[in-house]
């Protein structure tokens, strides 16, 4: 092994590892956006009960993330360290998805609880070990940008597929929730089995050595809170997710009430995400060319400007709406790619300094930052537009209320992305430093590279 450059991994490994993200993403959008309404309308499940079960499932998922991350760092088996978690979580995810998308006609509370539990627990067992595994397969500084962009590409493809099915179902049988669930479920299950096999058949994940230290919540907390580089990445990512969440939460209100084009409710999502499939390869090249920190700053500044430009849109300037949606698509996930890749670099630095493998733990708190950012978005945006006078149940909101909706829809994400850019601008771990860290780790792992006494 040469020590003058980082280890490269073939791009095929990244695609195989990311395969499971296709069914996961294809399920996530319908579960979040369509399933609650269908359960209430077509199966008679009270919305309060649906909301309570969703909240319980998401809290369980959040609680499991750091536990799974820490345990997967310590797992030792003949199948590898991350693979058993991905296999178990993937199997639970498939079972939960099948139950959610193909419910019985006399759907009961017990079935729904079991389905959501399997779905959310499966995601918790699967997601963090998978991200940590990707950081261990792609060991080079720029390789990790390529791996993260591959994950984003497949997420975009799966999302477009799910949105296209939603549009198809609405065209064939408007309001037919069972048809929508059948189409969603067919896509998820058709992709899940081969995708899980592709991911699990990837190269082994036996190195580096697992943590020998006993599991200690206090030590884990110190490893997170005492790492300023990680905290910077987490804060930047939470801001990114808050910006994305505000836009997603308010988009249908903006299209339906401000623009007066309810027929574009799903269409604008689909339009943006279709161009979003181009974003991953574009930003992969930008990240390799500029480095992760500068690419992340550029990505967030561009997204701040694009969102801010929405204040110029009016119902009779729909061409501008489409132009900005195109720009949103081209920059979609750009900052996320760099930030996700940075987590593995920070974990490498921590291992070089302490001997502790914390990639799983670090990716688990990264996932928590994602969810906190999304929660902040809904918790701020919806009460704010209500305070400004907007009422989604009213057929005639005042011009002031509609302008308030537009202002929050445009400036909220713009401010969040600007904060993300400012926070990550102080990230001090570049390619040269990381290459030196990798040489140190590779030398420690391979006795043949250690200097003779």
C-alpha positions as CSV (number, residue, x, y, z in Angstrom):
1,X,0.0,0.0,0.0
2,X,1.3,3.5,-0.8
3,X,1.1,6.1,1.8
4,X,1.5,9.2,-0.4
5,X,-2.2,9.3,-1.4
6,X,-5.5,8.2,0.1
7,X,-6.9,4.8,-0.6
8,X,-9.4,4.8,-3.5
9,X,-12.5,2.6,-3.7
10,X,-14.2,1.7,-7.0
11,X,-17.4,3.6,-7.6
12,X,-19.3,0.3,-8.1
13,X,-18.9,-0.3,-4.3
14,X,-20.6,3.0,-3.6
15,X,-23.6,2.2,-5.9
16,X,-24.0,-1.3,-4.4
17,X,-23.9,0.1,-0.9
18,X,-26.4,2.9,-1.7
19,X,-28.8,0.5,-3.4
20,X,-30.9,0.1,-0.2
21,X,-31.5,3.8,-0.2
22,X,-33.8,3.4,-3.2
23,X,-36.6,1.5,-1.3
24,X,-35.9,3.5,1.9
25,X,-36.4,6.9,0.1
26,X,-39.3,5.5,-2.0
27,X,-41.1,4.6,1.2
28,X,-40.2,7.7,3.2
29,X,-42.1,10.3,1.1
30,X,-45.4,8.4,0.9
31,X,-45.2,7.4,4.6
32,X,-44.7,11.1,5.6
33,X,-46.9,12.8,3.0
34,X,-49.7,10.5,1.9
35,X,-50.2,7.7,4.4
36,X,-51.7,9.7,7.3
37,X,-54.4,11.2,5.1
38,X,-55.2,7.8,3.5
39,X,-55.4,6.1,6.9
40,X,-57.8,8.7,8.1
41,X,-59.9,8.9,4.9
42,X,-60.0,5.4,3.6
43,X,-59.5,3.3,6.8
44,X,-61.2,5.4,9.4
45,X,-58.2,5.8,11.7
46,X,-58.5,9.0,13.7
47,X,-55.9,11.6,12.8
48,X,-55.1,12.1,16.4
49,X,-54.2,8.5,16.8
50,X,-52.2,8.5,13.6
51,X,-50.3,11.6,14.8
52,X,-49.6,10.0,18.2
53,X,-48.3,6.8,16.7
54,X,-46.1,8.7,14.2
55,X,-44.7,10.8,17.0
56,X,-44.0,7.7,19.1
57,X,-42.3,6.0,16.1
58,X,-40.1,9.0,15.4
59,X,-39.1,9.4,19.0
60,X,-38.2,5.7,19.2
61,X,-36.2,6.1,16.0
62,X,-34.3,9.1,17.5
63,X,-33.7,7.2,20.8
64,X,-32.3,4.2,19.0
65,X,-29.9,6.1,16.6
66,X,-27.1,6.8,19.1
67,X,-27.5,3.3,20.7
68,X,-27.2,1.6,17.4
69,X,-24.3,3.8,16.3
70,X,-22.4,3.0,19.5
71,X,-23.2,-0.7,19.4
72,X,-22.3,-1.1,15.8
73,X,-18.9,0.5,16.5
74,X,-18.3,-2.5,18.8
75,X,-19.8,-5.3,16.8
76,X,-17.5,-8.2,15.9
77,X,-18.9,-11.1,13.9
78,X,-17.8,-13.3,11.0
79,X,-20.1,-11.3,8.8
80,X,-18.4,-8.0,9.6
81,X,-19.3,-5.1,11.9
82,X,-21.9,-3.1,10.0
83,X,-23.4,-5.8,7.8
84,X,-25.4,-7.6,10.5
85,X,-27.1,-4.4,11.5
86,X,-28.0,-3.5,7.9
87,X,-29.3,-7.0,7.3
88,X,-31.5,-7.0,10.4
89,X,-32.7,-3.4,9.9
90,X,-33.4,-4.0,6.3
91,X,-35.5,-7.0,7.0
92,X,-37.5,-5.2,9.6
93,X,-37.9,-2.2,7.2
94,X,-39.2,-4.5,4.4
95,X,-41.7,-6.2,6.8
96,X,-42.9,-2.8,8.2
97,X,-43.3,-1.4,4.7
98,X,-45.3,-4.4,3.5
99,X,-47.7,-4.0,6.4
100,X,-48.1,-0.2,5.9
101,X,-48.6,-0.3,2.2
102,X,-50.8,-3.4,2.0
103,X,-53.0,-3.1,5.1
104,X,-56.1,-5.4,5.6
105,X,-59.5,-3.9,4.9
106,X,-60.4,-4.1,8.6
107,X,-57.2,-2.3,9.7
108,X,-56.9,-2.4,13.5
109,X,-54.7,-0.4,15.9
110,X,-52.6,-3.4,16.7
111,X,-51.6,-3.9,13.0
112,X,-50.7,-0.2,12.6
113,X,-48.6,-0.2,15.8
114,X,-46.7,-3.3,14.7
115,X,-46.2,-1.9,11.2
116,X,-44.9,1.5,12.3
117,X,-42.7,-0.1,15.0
118,X,-41.1,-2.4,12.4
119,X,-40.7,0.4,10.0
120,X,-39.1,2.9,12.4
121,X,-37.0,0.3,14.2
122,X,-35.8,-1.1,10.9
123,X,-34.7,2.4,9.7
124,X,-32.8,3.0,13.0
125,X,-31.0,-0.3,12.7
126,X,-30.2,0.2,9.1
127,X,-29.4,3.9,8.5
128,X,-26.5,4.7,10.9
129,X,-24.4,1.5,10.3
130,X,-24.9,2.0,6.6
131,X,-23.5,5.6,6.6
132,X,-20.6,4.5,8.9
133,X,-19.9,1.6,6.5
134,X,-19.8,4.0,3.5
135,X,-17.2,6.1,5.4
136,X,-15.1,3.0,5.9
137,X,-15.2,1.8,2.4
138,X,-14.4,5.2,1.0
139,X,-11.3,6.1,3.0
140,X,-9.9,8.9,0.8
141,X,-10.9,12.5,1.2
142,X,-12.4,12.9,-2.2
143,X,-13.7,9.3,-2.3
144,X,-16.1,10.2,0.5
145,X,-17.5,13.1,-1.6
146,X,-18.0,10.6,-4.4
147,X,-19.7,8.1,-2.1
148,X,-22.0,10.7,-0.5
149,X,-23.0,12.0,-4.0
150,X,-23.8,8.5,-5.0
151,X,-26.2,8.1,-2.1
152,X,-27.8,11.5,-3.0
153,X,-28.2,10.4,-6.6
154,X,-30.1,7.3,-5.7
155,X,-32.2,9.1,-3.2
156,X,-33.2,11.6,-5.9
157,X,-34.1,8.8,-8.4
158,X,-36.2,7.0,-5.8
159,X,-38.0,10.3,-4.8
160,X,-38.8,11.1,-8.4
161,X,-40.2,7.5,-8.8
162,X,-42.4,7.9,-5.8
163,X,-43.7,11.3,-6.9
164,X,-44.4,10.0,-10.4
165,X,-46.5,7.2,-9.0
166,X,-48.4,9.7,-6.9
167,X,-49.1,11.7,-10.0
168,X,-50.1,8.6,-11.9
169,X,-52.5,7.5,-9.2
170,X,-54.1,10.9,-9.0
171,X,-54.6,10.9,-12.8
172,X,-56.1,7.4,-13.0
173,X,-58.3,7.5,-9.9
174,X,-58.4,10.8,-8.0
175,X,-58.8,10.2,-4.3
176,X,-58.3,6.4,-4.4
177,X,-56.0,5.9,-1.4
178,X,-55.8,2.1,-1.8
179,X,-54.5,2.5,-5.4
180,X,-51.9,4.9,-4.2
181,X,-50.8,2.6,-1.4
182,X,-50.6,-0.4,-3.8
183,X,-48.5,1.5,-6.3
184,X,-46.1,2.9,-3.5
185,X,-45.9,-0.5,-1.9
186,X,-45.2,-2.3,-5.2
187,X,-42.3,0.1,-5.9
188,X,-40.8,-0.3,-2.4
189,X,-41.0,-4.1,-2.3
190,X,-39.9,-4.6,-5.9
191,X,-36.8,-2.6,-5.2
192,X,-36.2,-3.7,-1.6
193,X,-35.1,-7.4,-2.0
194,X,-32.5,-6.9,-4.8
195,X,-31.4,-3.6,-3.2
196,X,-30.8,-5.3,0.2
197,X,-28.9,-8.1,-1.5
198,X,-26.7,-5.7,-3.5
199,X,-25.9,-3.7,-0.3
200,X,-25.1,-6.8,1.8
201,X,-23.0,-8.4,-1.0
202,X,-20.6,-5.4,-0.8
203,X,-17.0,-5.8,0.2
204,X,-16.3,-6.8,3.8
205,X,-16.5,-4.2,6.6
206,X,-14.1,-5.9,9.1
207,X,-11.6,-3.0,9.4
208,X,-10.8,-1.0,11.4
209,X,-10.8,-2.8,14.7
210,X,-13.9,-2.4,16.8
211,X,-13.8,-0.5,20.1
212,X,-12.5,-2.5,23.0
213,X,-13.8,0.0,25.6
214,X,-17.0,-0.8,27.5
215,X,-20.1,1.0,26.3
216,X,-20.4,4.2,28.3
217,X,-22.9,6.9,27.7
218,X,-20.7,9.5,29.4
219,X,-17.7,8.6,27.3
220,X,-19.9,8.8,24.2
221,X,-21.2,12.2,25.2
222,X,-17.6,13.4,25.7
223,X,-16.6,12.1,22.3
224,X,-19.4,14.1,20.7
225,X,-19.5,17.3,22.8
226,X,-15.7,17.5,23.1
227,X,-15.3,17.5,19.3
228,X,-15.6,21.0,17.9
229,X,-15.3,19.9,14.3
230,X,-18.2,17.5,14.7
231,X,-20.3,20.1,16.5
232,X,-19.7,22.5,13.6
233,X,-20.9,19.9,11.1
234,X,-23.9,19.1,13.2
235,X,-25.0,22.7,13.6
236,X,-24.5,23.4,9.9
237,X,-26.5,20.3,8.9
238,X,-29.3,21.2,11.3
239,X,-29.5,24.6,9.7
240,X,-29.6,23.0,6.2
241,X,-32.4,20.7,7.2
242,X,-34.3,23.5,8.8
243,X,-34.2,25.5,5.5
244,X,-35.2,22.5,3.5
245,X,-37.9,21.6,6.0
246,X,-39.5,25.1,5.9
247,X,-39.6,25.0,2.1
248,X,-41.1,21.5,2.1
249,X,-43.7,22.3,4.8
250,X,-44.9,25.5,3.1
251,X,-44.6,24.6,-0.6
252,X,-48.2,23.3,-1.0
253,X,-49.6,26.4,0.8
254,X,-47.4,28.6,-1.4
255,X,-48.5,26.9,-4.7
256,X,-52.2,26.5,-3.7
257,X,-52.9,29.8,-2.0
258,X,-50.3,32.4,-3.0
259,X,-49.9,31.3,-6.7
260,X,-53.5,30.0,-7.0
261,X,-52.3,26.9,-8.9
262,X,-53.4,23.9,-6.8
263,X,-53.0,21.6,-9.8
264,X,-49.2,22.2,-9.5
265,X,-49.2,20.9,-5.9
266,X,-47.4,17.6,-6.7
267,X,-46.1,18.8,-10.1
268,X,-43.8,21.4,-8.7
269,X,-42.2,18.9,-6.4
270,X,-41.8,16.5,-9.3
271,X,-40.3,19.2,-11.5
272,X,-37.7,20.2,-8.9
273,X,-36.7,16.7,-8.0
274,X,-36.5,15.6,-11.6
275,X,-33.7,18.1,-12.1
276,X,-32.4,17.1,-8.7
277,X,-31.1,13.9,-10.3
278,X,-28.5,16.0,-12.0
279,X,-27.3,17.7,-8.8
280,X,-25.3,14.8,-7.3
281,X,-22.8,14.3,-10.2
282,X,-22.5,18.1,-10.6
283,X,-21.7,18.7,-7.0
284,X,-19.4,15.7,-6.8
285,X,-17.2,17.4,-9.3
286,X,-17.4,20.7,-7.5
287,X,-16.5,19.1,-4.2
288,X,-13.5,17.3,-5.7
289,X,-12.4,20.5,-7.3
290,X,-12.9,23.0,-4.5
291,X,-12.7,20.7,-1.4
292,X,-15.6,20.0,0.9
293,X,-15.6,23.2,3.0
294,X,-15.5,25.6,0.1
295,X,-18.0,23.5,-1.9
296,X,-20.4,23.4,1.1
297,X,-20.1,27.2,1.5
298,X,-20.8,27.8,-2.2
299,X,-23.7,25.4,-2.1
300,X,-25.4,27.0,0.9
301,X,-24.8,30.6,-0.4
302,X,-26.4,29.6,-3.7
303,X,-29.4,28.1,-2.0
304,X,-29.8,31.1,0.2
305,X,-29.9,33.4,-2.9
306,X,-32.3,31.1,-4.8
307,X,-34.7,31.0,-1.9
308,X,-34.4,34.7,-1.3
309,X,-35.3,35.3,-5.0
310,X,-38.7,33.7,-4.3
311,X,-39.9,37.1,-2.8
312,X,-39.9,38.3,-6.4
313,X,-42.4,35.7,-7.5
314,X,-46.1,36.6,-8.2
315,X,-49.1,34.6,-9.5
316,X,-48.5,36.0,-13.0
317,X,-44.7,35.3,-13.0
318,X,-45.0,31.5,-13.0
319,X,-42.0,31.3,-15.3
320,X,-39.9,32.7,-12.5
321,X,-41.3,30.0,-10.1
322,X,-40.3,27.3,-12.6
323,X,-36.8,28.9,-13.1
324,X,-36.2,28.9,-9.4
325,X,-37.5,25.4,-9.0
326,X,-35.0,24.3,-11.7
327,X,-32.2,26.1,-9.8
328,X,-33.4,24.4,-6.6
329,X,-33.1,21.1,-8.3
330,X,-29.6,21.7,-9.6
331,X,-28.4,22.6,-6.1
332,X,-30.6,20.0,-4.3
333,X,-28.7,18.2,-1.6
334,X,-25.4,19.9,-2.5
335,X,-24.5,21.0,1.0
336,X,-25.7,17.7,2.5
337,X,-23.3,15.8,0.3
338,X,-20.3,17.7,1.7
339,X,-21.5,17.6,5.3
340,X,-22.2,13.9,5.3
341,X,-18.8,13.2,3.9
342,X,-17.1,15.4,6.5
343,X,-18.5,13.2,9.4
344,X,-16.3,10.3,8.3
345,X,-13.2,12.6,8.1
346,X,-13.9,13.8,11.6
347,X,-14.2,10.2,12.8
348,X,-10.8,9.4,11.3
349,X,-9.2,12.4,13.1
350,X,-10.8,11.3,16.4
351,X,-9.5,7.7,15.9
352,X,-6.0,8.9,15.1
353,X,-5.9,11.0,18.2
354,X,-7.6,8.6,20.7
355,X,-7.6,5.1,19.1
356,X,-11.4,5.1,19.4
357,X,-13.6,4.1,16.5
358,X,-16.7,6.4,16.7
359,X,-17.9,6.5,13.1
360,X,-21.2,4.9,14.0
361,X,-21.8,7.2,17.0
362,X,-20.9,10.3,14.9
363,X,-23.3,9.3,12.1
364,X,-26.0,8.6,14.7
365,X,-25.8,12.2,16.1
366,X,-25.6,13.5,12.5
367,X,-29.0,11.8,11.9
368,X,-30.3,13.4,15.0
369,X,-29.2,16.8,13.8
370,X,-31.2,16.1,10.6
371,X,-34.3,15.3,12.5
372,X,-33.9,18.3,14.9
373,X,-33.5,20.6,11.9
374,X,-36.7,19.2,10.4
375,X,-38.6,19.6,13.7
376,X,-37.4,23.2,14.0
377,X,-38.8,23.9,10.5
378,X,-42.3,22.8,11.3
379,X,-42.2,24.2,14.8
380,X,-41.3,27.7,13.6
381,X,-42.8,28.0,10.1
382,X,-46.4,26.9,10.8
383,X,-47.0,29.0,13.9
384,X,-45.3,32.0,12.2
385,X,-47.6,32.0,9.1
386,X,-50.6,31.5,11.4
387,X,-49.5,34.6,13.5
388,X,-49.2,36.5,10.2
389,X,-52.8,35.8,9.5
390,X,-52.7,32.8,7.1
391,X,-55.4,30.3,7.5
392,X,-55.3,27.1,5.2
393,X,-59.0,26.5,5.9
394,X,-60.0,29.9,4.5
395,X,-60.9,30.3,0.9
396,X,-60.0,34.0,0.9
397,X,-56.9,34.9,2.8
398,X,-56.1,38.6,2.9
399,X,-53.2,40.0,0.7
400,X,-51.3,40.7,3.9
401,X,-51.6,37.0,5.0
402,X,-50.5,35.8,1.6
403,X,-47.6,38.1,1.6
404,X,-46.7,36.9,5.1
405,X,-46.8,33.3,3.8
406,X,-44.5,34.3,0.9
407,X,-42.1,36.1,3.2
408,X,-41.6,33.1,5.5
409,X,-41.5,30.7,2.5
410,X,-38.7,32.7,0.9
411,X,-36.6,34.2,3.7
412,X,-36.9,31.4,6.2
413,X,-34.9,28.9,4.1
414,X,-32.6,31.7,2.9
415,X,-31.6,32.6,6.4
416,X,-31.1,29.0,7.4
417,X,-28.8,28.3,4.4
418,X,-26.9,31.4,5.2
419,X,-26.4,30.3,8.8
420,X,-25.2,26.9,7.5
421,X,-22.6,28.6,5.3
422,X,-21.4,30.8,8.1
423,X,-21.0,27.9,10.5
424,X,-19.2,25.5,8.2
425,X,-16.8,28.2,7.0
426,X,-14.8,27.6,10.2
427,X,-14.4,23.9,9.5
428,X,-10.6,23.3,9.7
429,X,-9.9,19.9,8.2
430,X,-8.8,19.9,4.6
431,X,-7.6,17.3,2.1
432,X,-3.9,17.6,3.0
433,X,-4.6,17.2,6.7
434,X,-6.9,14.3,6.1
435,X,-4.4,12.5,3.9
436,X,-1.8,12.7,6.7
437,X,-4.4,11.3,9.1
438,X,-5.1,8.4,6.7
439,X,-1.4,7.6,6.4
440,X,-1.1,7.5,10.2
441,X,-4.1,5.2,10.4
442,X,-3.0,2.9,7.6
443,X,0.5,2.7,9.1
444,X,-0.9,1.8,12.5
445,X,-3.2,-0.9,11.0
446,X,-0.5,-2.5,8.8
447,X,2.7,-3.7,10.6
448,X,4.5,-3.8,7.3
449,X,4.2,0.0,7.0
450,X,5.6,0.6,10.4
451,X,9.3,1.7,10.6
452,X,11.8,-0.9,11.7
453,X,13.1,-0.6,15.2
